[in-house]
Amino acid sequence: MSLSSRKAGKKGMTRPVIRDPFAVVPLLPENVEIRRDSAGNAHLRMRPRLTALRRKVADWLNYDYTRKVELDEAGTLFVGMADGHNRLHDIVDHLVAKSGRERKDVEEGVIIFTKKLMTMNMIALKVEN
């Protein structure tokens, strides 16, 4: 996998270009935990880091800032393999073997699922050289 740079919108700023998006390694941030339900499916819980004022208000109002996501069987398999070592290639291979679906469909699903978890700060991606 090669990583190069190209100009972003502002002067002097560059952003990485990843030639193979399936070569990245997904991992869970430290503030995300996995819990299992009775069926064995994973539930992700993300506890955001609160500033002092937000923490005081949350304590005073007994407000829970935790974000929660319930995953199905495929999502549980994905998150179980997001250990900081498996690449998206490996996860796709495993899901194709488990589900029997076409590789193209699984790849599209993995990209969409990864993007959704990233927007919720439930998963991070590590780019390896």
N, C-alpha and C positions, 0 to 999 in steps of 0.2 A: 504494500500500500504506500502510496506517495502522498505527501502533504505539501501543498504549495500555497502561495498567497496570491490574492488578487485584491484590487482596490475596492473598498467599500464606498459608501456615499460621501464621506467626509475626507478632507485632505489629510494625508499622512496615516490614515487608518487602514489596516489590512485585516482580512479575515481568512481563516483557513479554508481550503478547498479539499474535500475528501473525495478521492476518485472512486473508492469502493465503500459505499455506506454500510455494507454488511461486514466490514472488517473492524468496526468499532466494538468496544467491549462495554456492555451495560453493567452498571452496579448501583446498589441502593445507597443513598447518602446516609450519614450517621443518624440523622434525625427521623429516619423512616424505619418502622418496624413491621414485621410480618406476624400476623396471628392467623390461626387456622380455625375454621368452623367445624361442626360435627361431620360434615360431608368431606372434609379435607381440603376445601377450597381456601385460598389465601385472602386475607383482608389486609390491605396496606393502611397504615396510620402514620401520618406525617405531623410531627409537632414542630410548628414554626418557631424560630428563635424570636422571642418577643423583646422589644425595648423595655426599659424600666417602666415608662408610663403605661404602655399597653399591658404589661404584666400586672401592674397595680389595678388597672381598670378591670382586667379579666378576673383577678382574684376578688375584687369588690363585688362585681356583678355575677360571679360564678359562671363566667362565660368560657366555653371550651373552643379554642382556636384550631383544634386538631382537625385535619382533613382526613376523610376515610374513603376508601375505595374497595368495593367487594369485587373479587375476580371470579371468573368462571374457570372451568378446567384448563382451557388453553392458556388463559392469563396466569393461572397458578403454575403451570409448567414453565412459562416464560420467566416469571419472577424467580422461580426456583433455580433457574440456570443463570440468572443475572448475579453472578457471584464475584465479578471482577476479573474472571479468567476466561470465560466462554465468550467468543465473538458472536455477533448476530448470525454469521454463517452457521455456527454450531447449533444455535437455537433453532434456526430455520430447518436445518437437517433433522433435528430431533422431532420438531413438530410435524414435518412431512411424514416421517416414519410412523409417528404415533397416530396421526389423523387419517393418513391415506389420501389427503387432498393434493391437488396439483401444486407444484412448487411455486409457480407464479402467484397463485392466490394466497399462499402462506406468506410469501415475501411481502406482498402488498399489505396484508393484515399486520405483519410484524412492524413494518414502517409506520403505519397509522397508529398502532398501539403504543409504540415507542414514543412517537411524537406527542400523543395525548398524555402519557405519564410524565414526559419532560415538561410540558406546559404546566403541569400540576406540581412540579418539583419533587416527584416521587421516584425519579430515576435520573441518573447522570450517565454520560458517555465518556469513556476514556479512549483516546486515540493512541494507538501504539504504532511505532515506526516499523 
